[in-house]
Amino acid sequence: MLIAIVVGIILWRKYKKAKPAIVERPRPKDPAHIWARKELKKLEEEKLWQKEDVKLYYSRLTDILRFYLEYRYGWYAMESTTEEIQDEIENYNLKEKAKENLLLI
């Protein structure tokens, strides 16, 4: 009986430590819209679409938009599916034009 209790305590402590802590990504020093514009400018200057690397271009573009949503609204957009992001946009108090622009992308 004592051995089962000791083993139970050891396993409990092991699994208790195994839970990963949620670590927030470092936020940029600039406001979200300024950061996003800088990143979009960098992406444009790389001219990936002209180098026939269209997939990388759209991947980077999507990441910039997701990080913007995370920095601006506090959503975990990088870990969310597109449908989850659409639901957040629909439920958030945004102007209709802003919702339309975000959902068209």
All heavy atoms as an XYZ file, in Angstrom:
908
protein
N       0.824     -1.194      0.000
C       0.000      0.000      0.000
C       0.864      1.251      0.000
O       0.585      2.193     -0.722
C      -0.925     -0.055      1.231
C      -1.814      1.129      1.341
S      -3.091      0.994      0.087
C      -4.168      2.221      0.642
N       1.904      1.251      0.815
C       2.804      2.399      0.899
C       3.528      2.617     -0.427
O       3.707      3.752     -0.865
C       3.806      2.194      2.046
C       4.773      3.330      2.297
C       4.015      4.604      2.636
C       5.749      2.980      3.395
N       3.892      1.524     -1.072
C       4.584      1.625     -2.363
C       3.657      2.256     -3.407
O       4.086      3.109     -4.189
C       5.073      0.226     -2.824
C       6.140     -0.285     -1.864
C       5.608      0.285     -4.242
C       6.589     -1.701     -2.137
N       2.385      1.889     -3.416
C       1.428      2.454     -4.370
C       1.259      3.948     -4.140
O       1.176      4.729     -5.097
C       0.087      1.741     -4.245
N       1.248      4.383     -2.892
C       1.118      5.810     -2.587
C       2.343      6.570     -3.066
O       2.237      7.635     -3.684
C       0.886      6.015     -1.072
C      -0.489      5.460     -0.680
C       0.986      7.491     -0.704
C      -0.744      5.445      0.812
N       3.540      6.014     -2.816
C       4.784      6.666     -3.246
C       4.834      6.752     -4.766
O       5.168      7.791     -5.336
C       6.022      5.915     -2.683
C       7.305      6.449     -3.295
C       6.055      6.013     -1.169
N       4.490      5.665     -5.440
C       4.480      5.664     -6.906
C       3.451      6.678     -7.416
O       3.716      7.418     -8.363
C       4.193      4.245     -7.454
C       3.935      4.288     -8.958
C       5.343      3.312     -7.144
N       2.290      6.732     -6.785
C       1.268      7.688     -7.179
C       1.744      9.124     -7.028
O       1.517      9.965     -7.905
N       2.424      9.431     -5.946
C       2.954     10.780     -5.729
C       4.011     11.117     -6.771
O       4.024     12.215     -7.340
C       3.511     10.921     -4.294
C       2.358     10.881     -3.282
C       4.311     12.210     -4.145
C       2.798     10.814     -1.838
N       4.886     10.170     -7.052
C       5.940     10.406     -8.059
C       5.318     10.660     -9.428
O       5.701     11.602    -10.133
C       6.920      9.208     -8.105
C       7.735      9.159     -6.820
C       7.830      9.312     -9.334
C       8.578      7.915     -6.671
N       4.350      9.847     -9.820
C       3.692     10.041    -11.119
C       2.926     11.364    -11.165
O       2.956     12.069    -12.164
C       2.751      8.875    -11.422
C       3.423      7.536    -11.725
C       2.381      6.441    -11.866
C       4.274      7.629    -12.968
N       2.257     11.705    -10.075
C       1.509     12.953    -10.016
C       2.436     14.149    -10.198
O       2.155     15.067    -10.953
C       0.764     13.046     -8.679
C       0.043     14.337     -8.498
C      -1.100     14.736     -9.111
C       0.436     15.415     -7.650
N      -1.451     15.989     -8.706
C      -0.522     16.433     -7.800
C       1.488     15.619     -6.774
C      -0.440     17.626     -7.110
C       1.563     16.812     -6.085
C       0.606     17.792     -6.257
N       3.589     14.127     -9.533
C       4.554     15.230     -9.651
C       5.134     15.291    -11.062
O       5.370     16.367    -11.600
C       5.659     15.089     -8.618
C       5.136     15.267     -7.199
C       6.228     15.168     -6.213
N       6.753     16.526     -6.029
C       7.843     16.798     -5.366
N       8.551     15.835     -4.833
N       8.241     18.045     -5.223
N       5.368     14.119    -11.645
C       5.925     14.076    -13.005
C       4.953     14.701    -14.000
O       5.331     15.527    -14.821
C       6.222     12.635    -13.394
C       6.818     12.493    -14.771
C       7.096     11.046    -15.096
C       7.628     10.908    -16.506
N       7.860      9.517    -16.873
N       3.673     14.322    -13.944
C       2.689     14.858    -14.877
C       2.363     16.313    -14.585
O       2.033     17.066    -15.468
C       1.416     14.014    -14.877
C       1.620     12.688    -15.556
C       1.556     11.505    -14.842
C       1.903     12.630    -16.913
C       1.760     10.280    -15.469
C       2.114     11.420    -17.547
C       2.029     10.247    -16.815
O       2.237      9.056    -17.437
N       2.470     16.686    -13.336
C       2.234     18.078    -12.972
C       3.278     18.980    -13.614
O       2.983     20.059    -14.107
C       2.266     18.237    -11.450
C       1.955     19.616    -10.961
C       1.997     19.656     -9.444
C       1.810     21.071     -8.951
N       1.939     21.166     -7.505
N       4.512     18.535    -13.650
C       5.597     19.315    -14.259
C       5.564     19.242    -15.780
O       6.085     20.114    -16.443
C       6.951     18.803    -13.764
C       7.212     19.089    -12.316
C       8.549     18.541    -11.894
C       8.795     18.777    -10.415
N      10.062     18.211     -9.979
N       4.954     18.208    -16.322
C       4.974     17.998    -17.774
C       4.083     18.974    -18.534
O       4.238     19.127    -19.733
C       4.554     16.574    -18.094
N       3.165     19.663    -17.861
C       2.293     20.592    -18.556
C       3.106     21.781    -19.069
O       3.790     22.440    -18.296
C       1.197     21.095    -17.627
C       0.205     20.033    -17.246
C      -0.870     20.606    -16.359
C      -1.849     19.532    -15.951
N      -2.867     20.076    -15.037
N       3.039     22.027    -20.361
C       3.805     23.160    -20.893
C       3.176     24.486    -20.458
O       1.960     24.639    -20.466
C       3.715     22.979    -22.405
C       2.466     22.193    -22.602
C       2.309     21.320    -21.382
N       4.013     25.389    -20.102
C       3.533     26.722    -19.727
C       3.256     27.518    -20.995
O       3.967     27.399    -21.987
C       4.582     27.431    -18.891
N       2.208     28.302    -20.955
C       1.887     29.148    -22.096
C       2.802     30.366    -22.044
O       2.777     31.134    -21.086
C       0.415     29.582    -22.083
C      -0.474     28.350    -22.211
C       0.138     30.580    -23.195
C      -1.951     28.651    -22.087
N       3.627     30.471    -23.059
C       4.582     31.570    -23.124
C       4.111     32.536    -24.200
O       3.914     32.145    -25.348
C       6.002     31.058    -23.461
C       6.968     32.198    -23.557
C       6.441     30.036    -22.426
N       3.908     33.757    -23.802
C       3.475     34.755    -24.783
C       4.648     35.170    -25.651
O       5.780     35.273    -25.195
C       2.907     35.979    -24.070
C       1.581     35.715    -23.399
C       0.936     36.991    -22.911
O       1.179     38.056    -23.509
O       0.196     36.909    -21.937
N       4.343     35.377    -26.911
C       5.372     35.853    -27.829
C       5.714     37.292    -27.480
O       4.852     38.062    -27.062
C       4.854     35.795    -29.260
C       4.897     34.409    -29.839
C       4.482     34.436    -31.291
N       3.041     34.318    -31.459
C       2.377     33.186    -31.355
N       2.989     32.092    -31.049
N       1.076     33.158    -31.543
N       6.957     37.661    -27.685
C       7.307     39.064    -27.424
C       6.550     39.979    -28.379
O       6.419     39.684    -29.568
C       8.811     39.120    -27.674
C       9.151     37.884    -28.415
C       8.082     36.884    -28.142
N       6.036     41.052    -27.847
C       5.286     42.002    -28.650
C       6.240     43.026    -29.253
O       7.226     43.397    -28.624
C       4.244     42.700    -27.801
C       3.193     41.726    -27.272
C       2.152     42.432    -26.448
N       1.314     43.318    -27.226
C       0.270     42.949    -27.957
N      -0.040     41.680    -28.035
N      -0.454     43.831    -28.608
N       5.948     43.475    -30.467
C       6.797     44.508    -31.064
C       6.652     45.828    -30.304
O       5.643     46.064    -29.645
C       6.260     44.632    -32.488
C       4.888     44.099    -32.437
C       4.850     43.091    -31.331
N       7.661     46.672    -30.424
C       7.630     47.967    -29.747
C       6.639     48.919    -30.408
O       6.061     49.764    -29.747
C       9.030     48.583    -29.734
C      10.013     47.791    -28.911
C      11.403     48.376    -28.963
C      12.367     47.498    -28.192
N      13.724     47.979    -28.257
N       6.456     48.776    -31.693
C       5.535     49.636    -32.440
C       4.098     49.167    -32.249
O       3.853     47.989    -31.980
C       5.859     49.598    -33.938
C       7.210     50.199    -34.256
O       7.612     51.136    -33.546
O       7.854     49.721    -35.205
N       3.126     50.066    -32.456
C       1.726     49.635    -32.475
C       1.512     48.620    -33.599
O       2.277     48.582    -34.573
C       0.955     50.924    -32.750
C       1.867     52.022    -32.358
C       3.258     51.515    -32.577
N       0.478     47.803    -33.460
C       0.244     46.697    -34.393
C       0.154     47.149    -35.848
O       0.731     46.509    -36.731
C      -1.021     45.950    -33.995
N      -0.531     48.248    -36.123
C      -0.703     48.667    -37.519
C       0.616     49.157    -38.123
O       0.890     48.929    -39.300
C      -1.792     49.731    -37.645
C      -1.481     51.018    -36.963
N      -1.578     51.186    -35.596
C      -1.070     52.213    -37.464
C      -1.241     52.422    -35.289
N      -0.933     53.067    -36.397
N       1.454     49.784    -37.327
C       2.759     50.241    -37.835
C       3.668     49.042    -38.063
O       4.351     48.944    -39.089
C       3.392     51.258    -36.868
C       2.548     52.533    -36.857
C       4.842     51.562    -37.253
C       2.972     53.558    -35.849
N       3.658     48.107    -37.111
C       4.458     46.889    -37.267
C       4.050     46.153    -38.545
O       4.909     45.730    -39.323
C       4.266     45.982    -36.044
C       4.916     44.661    -36.219
C       6.211     44.337    -35.955
C       4.315     43.480    -36.769
N       6.450     43.022    -36.284
C       5.290     42.485    -36.783
C       3.046     43.182    -37.231
C       5.043     41.203    -37.251
C       2.795     41.898    -37.700
C       3.784     40.926    -37.704
N       2.728     46.002    -38.751
C       2.239     45.273    -39.921
C       2.650     45.964    -41.214
O       3.062     45.308    -42.179
C       0.718     45.129    -39.851
N       2.566     47.287    -41.246
C       2.982     48.011    -42.464
C       4.463     47.807    -42.754
O       4.854     47.641    -43.908
C       2.668     49.495    -42.335
C       1.214     49.796    -42.509
C       0.972     51.283    -42.425
N      -0.438     51.550    -42.525
C      -0.981     52.263    -43.481
N      -0.235     52.785    -44.422
N      -2.275     52.469    -43.508
N       5.289     47.822    -41.725
C       6.733     47.588    -41.920
C       6.982     46.188    -42.466
O       7.790     46.006    -43.379
C       7.484     47.773    -40.598
C       7.622     49.211    -40.163
C       8.372     49.296    -38.842
C       8.495     50.719    -38.349
N       9.183     50.788    -37.039
N       6.280     45.214    -41.896
C       6.455     43.835    -42.356
C       5.957     43.658    -43.787
O       6.573     42.955    -44.586
C       5.729     42.864    -41.421
C       6.351     42.760    -40.043
C       7.784     42.268    -40.074
O       8.054     41.245    -40.749
O       8.637     42.898    -39.412
N       4.853     44.297    -44.119
C       4.344     44.230    -45.485
C       5.315     44.884    -46.465
O       5.505     44.401    -47.587
C       2.964     44.878    -45.581
C       1.828     44.119    -44.909
C       0.573     44.979    -44.861
C       1.561     42.800    -45.615
N       5.934     45.977    -46.044
C       6.923     46.653    -46.886
C       8.131     45.744    -47.128
O       8.619     45.629    -48.253
C       7.355     47.973    -46.217
C       8.285     48.801    -47.046
C       7.571     49.366    -48.239
C       8.505     50.302    -48.981
N       7.963     50.675    -50.280
N       8.598     45.079    -46.058
C       9.718     44.134    -46.212
C       9.346     43.013    -47.179
O      10.156     42.631    -48.035
C      10.079     43.504    -44.857
C      10.829     44.387    -43.926
C      11.215     43.559    -42.707
C      11.185     44.359    -41.453
N      11.429     43.565    -40.251
N       8.140     42.493    -47.025
C       7.682     41.412    -47.893
C       7.625     41.880    -49.342
O       8.039     41.165    -50.257
C       6.311     40.919    -47.428
C       5.694     39.778    -48.213
C       6.569     38.536    -48.156
C       4.301     39.474    -47.680
N       7.137     43.084    -49.556
C       7.064     43.632    -50.908
C       8.457     43.777    -51.517
O       8.667     43.476    -52.691
C       6.357     44.981    -50.875
C       6.187     45.615    -52.232
C       5.520     46.986    -52.150
O       5.313     47.499    -51.050
O       5.227     47.525    -53.228
N       9.412     44.225    -50.704
C      10.774     44.431    -51.200
C      11.466     43.121    -51.561
O      12.358     43.104    -52.403
C      11.589     45.194    -50.162
C      11.169     46.644    -50.021
C      11.815     47.357    -48.847
O      12.559     46.719    -48.078
O      11.550     48.563    -48.682
N      11.045     42.029    -50.944
C      11.642     40.725    -51.259
C      11.220     40.223    -52.637
O      11.911     39.403    -53.232
C      11.264     39.695    -50.198
C      11.943     39.937    -48.872
C      11.515     38.928    -47.826
O      11.011     37.839    -48.197
O      11.684     39.221    -46.640
N      10.086     40.692    -53.131
C       9.563     40.338    -54.451
C       9.538     38.822    -54.679
O       9.987     38.317    -55.714
C      10.357     41.038    -55.544
C      10.258     42.550    -55.446
C      10.954     43.235    -56.565
C      10.805     44.747    -56.370
N      11.337     45.507    -57.446
N       9.010     38.125    -53.705
C       8.967     36.659    -53.790
C       8.121     36.172    -54.950
O       8.431     35.151    -55.563
C       8.433     36.084    -52.470
C       9.319     36.301    -51.255
C       8.613     35.841    -49.994
C      10.634     35.570    -51.412
N       7.041     36.889    -55.266
C       6.179     36.463    -56.367
C       6.903     36.552    -57.700
O       6.621     35.799    -58.610
C       4.887     37.277    -56.390
C       5.090     38.720    -56.749
C       5.014     39.255    -57.993
C       5.442     39.792    -55.880
N       5.276     40.605    -57.952
C       5.544     40.964    -56.654
C       5.679     39.896    -54.522
C       5.867     42.200    -56.122
C       5.992     41.135    -53.985
C       6.085     42.260    -54.781
N       7.871     37.470    -57.821
C       8.638     37.586    -59.059
C       9.714     36.508    -59.143
O      10.194     36.197    -60.216
C       9.277     38.974    -59.155
C       8.257     40.064    -59.379
C       8.879     41.439    -59.467
O      10.068     41.609    -59.233
N       8.062     42.436    -59.803
N      10.083     35.961    -58.006
C      11.072     34.883    -57.969
C      10.392     33.524    -58.045
O      11.002     32.505    -57.746
C      11.893     34.968    -56.681
C      12.688     36.248    -56.545
C      13.368     36.313    -55.204
C      14.047     37.659    -55.016
N      14.598     37.812    -53.662
N       9.119     33.527    -58.420
C       8.316     32.321    -58.551
C       8.212     31.545    -57.232
O       8.131     30.321    -57.226
C       8.848     31.427    -59.671
C       8.754     32.090    -61.031
C       9.200     31.199    -62.152
O       9.370     29.988    -61.932
O       9.377     31.714    -63.259
N       8.217     32.273    -56.128
C       8.043     31.659    -54.819
C       6.732     32.164    -54.218
O       6.688     32.740    -53.141
C       9.230     32.002    -53.912
C       9.473     30.942    -52.878
O       8.594     30.067    -52.713
O      10.533     30.977    -52.231
N       5.665     31.906    -54.955
C       4.343     32.422    -54.611
C       3.850     31.814    -53.299
O       3.251     32.499    -52.475
C       3.341     32.161    -55.752
C       1.947     32.612    -55.387
C       3.815     32.849    -57.020
N       4.134     30.543    -53.096
C       3.665     29.877    -51.874
C       4.272     30.533    -50.631
O       3.566     30.804    -49.666
C       4.018     28.392    -51.917
C       3.485     27.622    -50.747
C       3.776     26.146    -50.881
C       3.232     25.405    -49.676
N       3.442     23.973    -49.785
N       5.556     30.809    -50.659
C       6.213     31.472    -49.535
C       5.660     32.883    -49.347
O       5.445     33.329    -48.214
C       7.726     31.526    -49.733
C       8.527     32.214    -48.631
C       8.328     31.514    -47.290
C      10.004     32.256    -49.001
N       5.399     33.570    -50.439
C       4.830     34.917    -50.367
C       3.500     34.900    -49.619
O       3.287     35.684    -48.685
C       4.634     35.482    -51.777
C       3.884     36.788    -51.798
C       4.515     37.984    -51.452
C       2.546     36.832    -52.150
C       3.822     39.186    -51.460
C       1.844     38.030    -52.160
C       2.488     39.197    -51.816
O       1.797     40.383    -51.819
N       2.590     34.008    -49.998
C       1.281     33.960    -49.351
C       1.378     33.439    -47.917
O       0.608     33.867    -47.050
C       0.290     33.137    -50.183
C      -0.258     33.939    -51.330
C       0.111     33.664    -52.641
C      -1.126     34.997    -51.095
C      -0.386     34.418    -53.694
C      -1.617     35.765    -52.145
C      -1.246     35.463    -53.439
O      -1.735     36.218    -54.473
N       2.315     32.561    -47.647
C       2.513     32.098    -46.272
C       2.963     33.244    -45.379
O       2.451     33.425    -44.268
C       3.553     30.977    -46.220
O       3.078     29.841    -46.867
N       3.921     34.021    -45.860
C       4.391     35.169    -45.082
C       3.301     36.223    -44.924
O       3.144     36.812    -43.860
C       5.615     35.792    -45.757
C       6.846     34.908    -45.836
C       7.797     35.077    -44.672
N       8.059     36.444    -44.322
C       8.926     37.260    -44.934
N       9.630     36.827    -45.954
N       9.088     38.492    -44.499
N       2.534     36.459    -45.985
C       1.431     37.414    -45.929
C       0.397     36.986    -44.877
O      -0.069     37.793    -44.059
C       0.781     37.540    -47.299
C      -0.322     38.561    -47.452
C       0.198     39.968    -47.174
C      -0.907     38.483    -48.858
N       0.069     35.712    -44.865
C      -0.872     35.176    -43.882
C      -0.329     35.317    -42.468
O      -1.058     35.698    -41.544
C      -1.171     33.699    -44.191
O      -1.700     33.606    -45.515
C      -2.159     33.110    -43.209
N       0.955     35.028    -42.275
C       1.560     35.169    -40.947
C       1.509     36.614    -40.464
O       1.228     36.871    -39.294
C       3.009     34.680    -40.962
C       3.117     33.167    -41.057
O       2.087     32.484    -40.858
O       4.226     32.681    -41.324
N       1.776     37.545    -41.358
C       1.724     38.965    -40.983
C       0.319     39.334    -40.530
O       0.147     39.993    -39.505
C       2.195     39.870    -42.145
C       3.690     39.676    -42.398
C       1.876     41.340    -41.861
C       4.199     40.291    -43.693
N      -0.691     38.897    -41.266
C      -2.074     39.194    -40.891
C      -2.420     38.546    -39.548
O      -3.016     39.180    -38.679
C      -3.041     38.713    -41.968
C      -4.520     38.896    -41.640
C      -4.851     40.365    -41.416
C      -5.381     38.304    -42.718
N      -2.025     37.309    -39.348
C      -2.332     36.621    -38.086
C      -1.626     37.288    -36.905
O      -2.214     37.455    -35.838
C      -1.959     35.150    -38.184
C      -2.921     34.356    -39.040
C      -2.456     32.919    -39.206
N      -3.385     32.166    -39.995
C      -4.291     31.333    -39.496
N      -4.378     31.160    -38.200
N      -5.108     30.670    -40.283
N      -0.358     37.658    -37.087
C       0.347     38.356    -36.008
C      -0.295     39.709    -35.734
O      -0.410     40.125    -34.583
C       1.825     38.546    -36.340
C       2.679     37.365    -35.987
C       3.390     36.702    -36.968
C       2.784     36.930    -34.675
C       4.187     35.618    -36.645
C       3.581     35.854    -34.351
C       4.285     35.185    -35.335
N      -0.724     40.401    -36.779
C      -1.412     41.678    -36.588
C      -2.649     41.494    -35.715
O      -2.878     42.247    -34.767
C      -1.804     42.301    -37.928
C      -2.746     43.468    -37.766
C      -2.280     44.706    -37.333
C      -4.108     43.315    -37.996
C      -3.152     45.774    -37.152
C      -4.980     44.376    -37.816
C      -4.491     45.598    -37.398
O      -5.357     46.641    -37.205
N      -3.461     40.492    -36.040
C      -4.667     40.231    -35.251
C      -4.322     39.896    -33.799
O      -5.007     40.316    -32.873
C      -5.480     39.096    -35.878
C      -6.115     39.403    -37.227
C      -6.731     38.144    -37.823
C      -7.159     40.500    -37.097
N      -3.242     39.164    -33.624
C      -2.819     38.808    -32.272
C      -2.345     40.036    -31.502
O      -2.726     40.246    -30.351
C      -1.717     37.755    -32.337
C      -1.352     37.192    -30.990
C      -0.505     35.960    -31.095
O      -0.767     35.093    -31.958
O       0.446     35.850    -30.301
N      -1.511     40.856    -32.134
C      -0.981     42.043    -31.463
C      -2.062     43.102    -31.245
O      -2.088     43.765    -30.227
C       0.158     42.662    -32.272
C       1.359     41.772    -32.421
C       2.145     41.823    -33.559
C       1.731     40.871    -31.435
C       3.252     41.022    -33.707
C       2.836     40.061    -31.574
C       3.593     40.136    -32.720
O       4.695     39.334    -32.861
N      -2.961     43.233    -32.198
C      -3.977     44.295    -32.120
C      -5.134     43.933    -31.210
O      -5.591     44.735    -30.417
C      -4.495     44.600    -33.531
C      -5.651     45.570    -33.610
C      -5.242     46.973    -33.171
N      -6.304     47.926    -33.345
C      -7.277     48.149    -32.467
N      -7.331     47.459    -31.358
N      -8.203     49.052    -32.710
N      -5.623     42.690    -31.340
C      -6.843     42.309    -30.635
C      -6.619     41.273    -29.523
O      -7.557     40.933    -28.814
C      -7.887     41.779    -31.619
C      -8.272     42.817    -32.639
C      -7.837     42.733    -33.954
C      -9.057     43.905    -32.279
C      -8.187     43.693    -34.889
C      -9.406     44.874    -33.195
C      -8.966     44.758    -34.506
O      -9.305     45.726    -35.415
N      -5.418     40.749    -29.418
C      -5.129     39.775    -28.373
C      -5.655     38.377    -28.662
O      -5.741     37.551    -27.764
N      -6.009     38.089    -29.906
C      -6.470     36.753    -30.276
C      -5.245     35.879    -30.500
O      -4.210     36.349    -30.966
C      -7.284     36.775    -31.557
C      -8.489     37.653    -31.522
C      -9.210     38.020    -30.415
C      -9.115     38.292    -32.631
N     -10.235     38.824    -30.768
C     -10.213     39.021    -32.131
C      -8.866     38.321    -33.982
C     -11.056     39.752    -32.928
C      -9.695     39.052    -34.793
C     -10.786     39.759    -34.279
N      -5.355     34.599    -30.230
C      -4.265     33.674    -30.533
C      -4.436     33.207    -31.974
O      -4.769     32.060    -32.247
C      -4.254     32.503    -29.551
C      -3.836     32.931    -28.176
C      -4.747     33.059    -27.149
C      -2.508     33.249    -27.914
C      -4.355     33.474    -25.882
C      -2.100     33.670    -26.655
C      -3.038     33.774    -25.657
O      -2.638     34.187    -24.420
N      -4.202     34.112    -32.879
C      -4.492     33.866    -34.293
C      -3.535     32.851    -34.917
O      -3.926     32.135    -35.830
C      -4.440     35.176    -35.070
N      -2.316     32.780    -34.437
C      -1.370     31.830    -35.025
C      -1.778     30.389    -34.729
O      -1.496     29.494    -35.508
C       0.050     32.086    -34.500
C       0.628     33.405    -34.947
S       0.685     33.627    -36.746
C       1.978     32.497    -37.188
N      -2.442     30.175    -33.610
C      -2.859     28.833    -33.227
C      -4.294     28.533    -33.647
O      -4.782     27.441    -33.424
C      -2.736     28.653    -31.707
C      -1.308     28.619    -31.204
C      -0.711     30.008    -31.005
O      -1.463     30.994    -31.009
O       0.519     30.094    -30.880
N      -4.968     29.494    -34.236
C      -6.385     29.337    -34.586
C      -6.549     28.927    -36.038
O      -5.713     29.229    -36.883
C      -7.128     30.658    -34.364
O      -7.034     31.064    -33.032
N      -7.660     28.270    -36.298
C      -7.996     27.943    -37.683
C      -8.611     29.183    -38.336
O      -8.997     30.133    -37.648
C      -9.016     26.796    -37.745
O     -10.241     27.226    -37.136
C      -8.497     25.544    -37.068
N      -8.725     29.149    -39.630
C      -9.327     30.266    -40.350
C     -10.771     30.480    -39.893
O     -11.205     31.624    -39.709
C      -9.290     29.999    -41.868
O      -7.919     29.816    -42.254
C      -9.892     31.149    -42.657
N     -11.496     29.388    -39.680
C     -12.885     29.495    -39.241
C     -12.977     30.143    -37.862
O     -13.870     30.950    -37.599
C     -13.545     28.114    -39.220
C     -13.781     27.526    -40.607
C     -12.511     26.934    -41.230
O     -11.554     26.612    -40.482
O     -12.464     26.824    -42.458
N     -12.054     29.804    -36.966
C     -12.059     30.411    -35.631
C     -11.779     31.914    -35.711
O     -12.387     32.710    -34.999
C     -11.039     29.725    -34.726
C     -11.406     28.308    -34.365
C     -10.292     27.543    -33.675
O      -9.106     27.893    -33.845
O     -10.615     26.582    -32.958
N     -10.862     32.284    -36.585
C     -10.558     33.703    -36.768
C     -11.775     34.428    -37.347
O     -12.117     35.530    -36.913
C      -9.321     33.896    -37.663
C      -8.067     33.365    -36.946
C      -9.143     35.358    -38.048
C      -6.834     33.312    -37.809
N     -12.432     33.821    -38.319
C     -13.636     34.426    -38.892
C     -14.707     34.626    -37.820
O     -15.367     35.669    -37.786
C     -14.184     33.559    -40.026
C     -13.340     33.619    -41.269
C     -13.807     32.656    -42.345
O     -14.449     31.648    -42.061
N     -13.463     32.964    -43.577
N     -14.877     33.650    -36.944
C     -15.848     33.787    -35.855
C     -15.472     34.934    -34.923
O     -16.331     35.711    -34.495
C     -15.957     32.487    -35.053
C     -16.639     31.373    -35.830
O     -17.326     31.682    -36.832
O     -16.482     30.203    -35.433
N     -14.181     35.050    -34.600
C     -13.720     36.145    -33.737
C     -14.004     37.502    -34.391
O     -14.458     38.428    -33.737
C     -12.222     36.025    -33.455
C     -11.844     34.911    -32.526
C     -12.150     35.216    -31.074
O     -12.418     36.381    -30.730
O     -12.127     34.273    -30.279
N     -13.730     37.585    -35.684
C     -13.963     38.841    -36.405
C     -15.450     39.180    -36.408
O     -15.831     40.326    -36.169
C     -13.403     38.756    -37.845
C     -11.878     38.714    -37.806
C     -13.894     39.924    -38.694
C     -11.231     38.382    -39.127
N     -16.288     38.183    -36.665
C     -17.741     38.419    -36.697
C     -18.261     38.867    -35.332
O     -19.147     39.712    -35.257
C     -18.475     37.157    -37.133
C     -18.350     36.847    -38.600
C     -19.047     37.859    -39.488
O     -19.979     38.538    -39.035
O     -18.645     37.964    -40.653
N     -17.722     38.305    -34.258
C     -18.222     38.591    -32.913
C     -17.586     39.817    -32.275
O     -18.045     40.273    -31.231
C     -18.020     37.383    -32.001
C     -18.825     36.186    -32.468
O     -19.903     36.328    -33.015
N     -18.289     35.004    -32.259
N     -16.528     40.341    -32.887
C     -15.828     41.477    -32.304
C     -16.497     42.773    -32.741
O     -17.070     42.854    -33.822
C     -14.355     41.469    -32.752
C     -13.452     42.239    -31.827
C     -13.017     41.691    -30.640
C     -13.047     43.523    -32.143
C     -12.189     42.397    -29.787
C     -12.218     44.239    -31.305
C     -11.790     43.667    -30.127
O     -10.961     44.373    -29.280
N     -16.412     43.772    -31.920
C     -17.048     45.055    -32.204
C     -16.191     45.869    -33.182
O     -15.491     46.791    -32.794
C     -17.261     45.824    -30.894
C     -18.083     47.076    -31.092
O     -18.763     47.226    -32.096
N     -17.995     47.980    -30.145
N     -16.269     45.494    -34.447
C     -15.555     46.204    -35.515
C     -16.567     46.862    -36.433
O     -17.710     46.425    -36.536
C     -14.719     45.226    -36.351
C     -13.513     44.580    -35.700
C     -12.918     43.553    -36.650
C     -12.471     45.601    -35.338
N     -16.119     47.880    -37.121
C     -16.975     48.495    -38.134
C     -17.214     47.475    -39.241
O     -16.357     46.639    -39.530
C     -16.308     49.747    -38.701
C     -16.167     50.860    -37.698
C     -15.506     52.070    -38.315
C     -15.362     53.174    -37.292
N     -14.678     54.342    -37.823
N     -18.361     47.570    -39.857
C     -18.727     46.605    -40.889
C     -17.725     46.585    -42.040
O     -17.400     45.540    -42.576
C     -20.140     46.879    -41.416
C     -21.224     46.483    -40.448
C     -21.157     45.017    -40.036
O     -21.005     44.139    -40.906
O     -21.271     44.755    -38.828
N     -17.230     47.756    -42.417
C     -16.249     47.830    -43.516
C     -14.965     47.098    -43.135
O     -14.382     46.385    -43.962
C     -15.958     49.298    -43.854
C     -15.073     49.489    -45.051
C     -15.750     49.007    -46.310
C     -14.876     49.304    -47.504
N     -15.350     48.674    -48.710
N     -14.524     47.247    -41.885
C     -13.319     46.556    -41.429
C     -13.538     45.045    -41.433
O     -12.656     44.296    -41.840
C     -12.934     47.045    -40.030
N     -14.712     44.607    -40.984
C     -15.029     43.171    -41.016
C     -14.986     42.636    -42.442
O     -14.414     41.588    -42.700
C     -16.403     42.903    -40.401
C     -16.468     42.998    -38.922
C     -17.859     42.674    -38.433
C     -17.969     42.880    -36.940
N     -19.306     42.553    -36.432
N     -15.591     43.381    -43.357
C     -15.603     42.952    -44.758
C     -14.189     42.833    -45.308
O     -13.850     41.867    -45.987
C     -16.413     43.928    -45.607
C     -17.894     43.893    -45.375
C     -18.630     44.976    -46.144
O     -18.059     45.558    -47.090
O     -19.782     45.267    -45.771
N     -13.356     43.841    -45.027
C     -11.983     43.830    -45.526
C     -11.186     42.670    -44.957
O     -10.413     42.029    -45.678
C     -11.281     45.145    -45.203
C     -11.787     46.302    -46.048
O     -12.346     46.084    -47.118
N     -11.614     47.501    -45.561
N     -11.343     42.374    -43.675
C     -10.615     41.271    -43.073
C     -11.100     39.921    -43.574
O     -10.310     39.006    -43.781
C     -10.736     41.323    -41.548
C      -9.875     42.359    -40.855
C     -10.242     42.455    -39.380
C      -8.401     42.031    -41.000
N     -12.377     39.781    -43.791
C     -12.920     38.499    -44.212
C     -12.715     38.208    -45.687
O     -12.806     37.062    -46.100
C     -14.407     38.408    -43.845
C     -14.688     38.365    -42.353
C     -16.190     38.424    -42.092
C     -14.091     37.118    -41.716
N     -12.409     39.217    -46.480
C     -12.144     38.984    -47.902
C     -10.777     38.367    -48.130
O     -10.542     37.753    -49.153
C     -12.238     40.307    -48.686
C     -13.648     40.841    -48.906
C     -13.594     42.189    -49.594
C     -14.457     39.865    -49.733
N      -9.891     38.555    -47.189
C      -8.514     38.077    -47.373
C      -8.429     36.594    -47.313
O      -8.958     35.826    -46.764
C      -7.575     38.730    -46.346
C      -7.497     40.211    -46.648
C      -6.213     38.098    -46.333
C      -6.680     41.012    -45.693
